[in-house]
């Protein structure tokens, strides 16, 4: 992975989802949360906005994220934040969990805004951490919650789903999934020394050779006699 590449962990919340067609059909975005990561560090340059949809929030969706129609009544529409959002994600690699869901909703909003604007994947490269997780943990539950538990990521602030909180969790998860270590801060001299020492140990191990011990004629004779004894007593499992 190019550590200098701009990475944006992204998540959304919606008015609900369609279980019989594409999830976004007859539903809209209500929240976008995005977190910037450069050189495996959280920069603090995040994007977070609530969006007023043109429909009511489903009761089941309300139980998930707790965002009410009343709360969204004075929030901007997608067309009001679209330029700001597209500028923010420009020249970035988007990290999304179950990307088909979020990308579908965003593409629908872009389509409503401008039919010639194109889809999200034509503007950014997209990595779906759900697909990555399924390769790492085949046959296991790979929801964001399950992965956070597996990687021991604390979720204490997350009583309900929140796009910006989930984007932070996703960013931490992605760093652990791709590097084995969560690098949230600039490397200190201590960290550099640890890395240097680790590399030296690897080099020393590669240079060393394992001692090869060969069997003697006495040992081979004793082994053959033992096999003959096993065969004679009908307890030999091989010839």
C-alpha positions in Angstrom: 0.0 0.0 0.0 1.2 3.5 -0.8 1.3 5.1 2.6 1.4 8.6 1.1 -1.9 8.1 -0.7 -4.9 10.0 0.7 -7.3 7.5 2.3 -10.9 8.4 3.4 -12.9 6.0 5.5 -16.6 6.7 4.8 -19.9 5.7 6.2 -23.5 6.8 5.7 -26.9 6.6 7.4 -30.2 6.5 5.5 -34.0 6.7 5.9 -34.1 3.0 5.6 -33.5 0.3 3.0 -35.4 -1.6 0.4 -35.2 -5.4 1.0 -36.8 -6.4 -2.3 -34.8 -4.3 -4.8 -31.6 -2.3 -4.6 -31.4 -1.0 -0.9 -31.5 2.7 -2.0 -34.8 2.4 -4.0 -37.4 4.8 -2.4 -34.9 5.8 0.3 -32.4 8.7 0.8 -29.2 9.6 2.6 -29.5 11.5 5.9 -25.9 11.5 7.2 -22.4 11.2 5.7 -19.3 10.8 7.8 -15.8 10.7 6.4 -12.3 10.5 8.1 -9.1 11.4 6.4 -6.0 9.2 6.8 -2.6 10.1 5.3 0.6 8.1 6.0 -1.4 5.8 8.2 -2.3 8.7 10.5 -5.7 10.3 11.3 -5.2 13.9 10.2 -8.4 15.4 11.9 -9.5 16.7 8.5 -12.9 15.1 8.6 -16.2 15.6 6.7 -19.5 15.2 8.6 -23.0 16.4 7.6 -26.6 15.6 8.3 -28.9 15.8 5.3 -32.6 16.6 5.0 -34.3 13.9 2.9 -37.6 14.4 1.0 -39.3 11.5 2.9 -39.9 10.2 6.4 -37.5 7.9 8.2 -38.6 4.3 8.6 -39.2 3.2 12.2 -36.7 0.3 11.9 -34.0 2.7 10.7 -34.8 5.1 13.5 -34.0 2.2 16.0 -30.6 1.8 14.4 -29.3 5.4 14.2 -31.8 7.4 16.3 -31.9 10.3 13.9 -35.4 11.8 13.8 -37.4 13.6 11.1 -37.6 16.6 13.4 -33.8 16.7 13.9 -33.3 16.8 10.1 -36.0 19.4 9.4 -33.5 22.3 9.4 -30.6 20.5 7.8 -29.3 21.1 4.2 -30.4 19.0 1.3 -27.9 16.9 -0.6 -27.7 19.4 -3.4 -26.5 22.1 -0.9 -23.6 20.0 0.3 -22.8 18.1 -2.9 -19.9 20.3 -4.1 -18.3 20.4 -0.7 -18.6 16.6 -0.4 -17.2 15.9 -3.9 -14.3 18.3 -3.3 -13.5 16.5 0.0 -13.3 13.0 -1.6 -11.4 14.1 -4.7 -8.1 12.3 -5.3 -8.7 9.9 -2.5 -9.1 6.1 -2.0 -12.4 5.5 -0.3 -12.6 2.8 2.4 -16.2 1.6 2.9 -17.6 -1.4 4.7 -20.2 -3.1 2.5 -19.5 -0.6 -0.2 -22.4 -1.6 -2.4 -24.9 -0.2 0.1 -23.3 3.3 0.7 -22.1 3.7 -2.9 -25.6 2.9 -4.1 -27.2 5.6 -2.0 -24.5 8.2 -2.9 -24.8 7.4 -6.6 -28.6 7.8 -6.4 -28.1 11.3 -4.9 -25.6 12.2 -7.6 -28.1 11.0 -10.2 -30.9 13.1 -8.8 -28.5 16.1 -8.8 -27.0 15.7 -12.3 -27.6 12.7 -14.6 -24.2 13.4 -16.3 -22.2 13.6 -13.2 -21.3 9.9 -13.2 -20.9 7.4 -10.3 -18.7 7.5 -7.3 -16.4 4.8 -8.5 -15.5 6.9 -11.6 -14.2 9.7 -9.2 -12.4 7.6 -6.6 -10.9 4.2 -6.1 -13.0 2.2 -3.6 -11.9 -0.6 -1.2 -14.7 -2.7 0.3 -13.5 -3.9 3.8 -16.3 -6.4 3.9 -14.7 -8.2 0.9 -11.3 -7.9 2.5 -12.6 -9.4 5.7 -14.3 -12.3 4.0 -10.9 -13.3 2.5 -9.2 -12.9 5.8 -12.0 -14.7 7.8 -13.9 -17.0 5.5 -17.1 -18.3 7.0 -17.1 -16.0 10.0 -19.4 -13.0 10.8 -17.8 -9.9 9.2 -20.0 -7.0 10.2 -18.3 -3.9 11.4 -19.3 -4.7 15.0 -18.0 -8.3 14.7 -14.7 -7.1 13.2 -14.2 -4.5 15.9 -14.6 -7.2 18.6 -12.2 -9.5 16.7 -9.6 -6.7 16.5 -10.3 -5.5 20.1 -11.4 -2.0 19.0 -13.3 -0.2 21.7 -16.7 1.0 20.7 -17.8 2.7 24.0 -19.1 5.9 22.3 -21.2 4.0 19.9 -24.6 3.2 21.5 -26.4 3.9 18.2 -25.1 3.8 14.6 -23.5 7.1 13.5 -21.8 7.7 10.2 -19.0 9.7 11.6 -18.3 7.4 14.6 -18.5 4.4 12.3 -16.1 6.0 9.8 -13.6 6.5 12.7 -14.0 2.8 13.7 -13.6 1.7 10.0 -10.5 3.8 9.7 -8.9 2.1 12.7 -10.1 -1.3 11.5 -8.6 -0.8 8.0 -5.2 0.1 9.5 -5.2 -3.0 11.6 -6.4 -5.2 8.7 -3.7 -3.9 6.3 -0.8 -3.3 8.6 -1.2 -5.4 11.8 -0.6 -2.3 13.8 -2.7 0.8 14.3 -0.6 3.9 13.5 -2.5 6.9 14.7 0.4 9.2 15.5 3.7 10.2 14.0 6.5 7.7 14.7 8.7 8.7 17.6 12.4 7.9 17.9 11.5 5.1 20.2 9.3 3.5 17.6 12.0 3.9 15.0 14.5 2.1 17.2 12.1 -0.7 17.8 11.6 -1.1 14.0 15.3 -1.0 13.5 16.0 -3.6 16.1 13.2 -5.8 14.7 14.8 -5.6 11.2 18.2 -6.5 12.6 16.8 -9.6 14.3 15.3 -10.7 11.1 18.6 -10.3 9.2 20.5 -12.3 11.9 17.9 -15.1 11.6 18.2 -15.2 7.9 22.0 -15.5 8.0 22.0 -18.3 10.5 21.7 -21.9 9.3 20.2 -24.9 10.9 22.4 -27.8 11.9 21.6 -31.1 10.0 21.9 -34.3 12.1 22.3 -37.5 10.1 21.5 -41.0 11.4 24.3 -43.4 12.1 24.5 -47.0 10.9 23.8 -48.2 14.5 20.7 -46.1 14.7 19.5 -47.4 11.3 20.0 -51.0 12.3 18.2 -50.5 15.6 15.3 -48.9 13.7 15.0 -51.8 11.3 15.0 -54.3 14.2 12.2 -52.3 15.9 10.1 -52.4 12.7 10.6 -56.2 12.4 9.5 -56.6 16.0 6.3 -54.6 15.3 5.5 -56.6 12.2 6.1 -59.9 13.9 3.7 -59.0 16.7 1.0 -57.7 14.2 1.2 -54.2 15.4 2.9 -52.7 12.5 1.0 -49.8 10.8 3.3 -49.5 7.8 5.7 -51.7 5.8 
